[in-house]
Amino acid sequence: MEAYLYKYKCPGTWYGNYEGLRNAYTSGVLNDKQAVEMGKFDLKKSNNFKDCAVTLLVKYKLSIEPIKTYAEITKIPFSETKSKKNDLNLD
């Protein structure tokens, strides 16, 4: 998985600008132009910001690695019938 840290600057609705830093994640491989477009889409989807300037700051390669397993892991059902899978809620 790849992640991009980017800086954005968006015009305000009535005055001023909205500025900040955000992360965007993707499971694919993007070139820089695609990453900027993904950042703009991320801003539009999350905050409804339009016409934003996006500047890439850092590209990360993310991986998850287990460090410690706790005893409670044994209480998670790893195999369920198909009808029960639809009822599984992770929240």
Secondary structure, DSSP 8 states (H G I E B T S, - for coil): -EEEEEEEEEE-SSSSEEEEEEEEEESS---HHHHHHHHHHHHHHHH---S-EEEEEEEEE---------GGGGGS-S---HHHHTT----
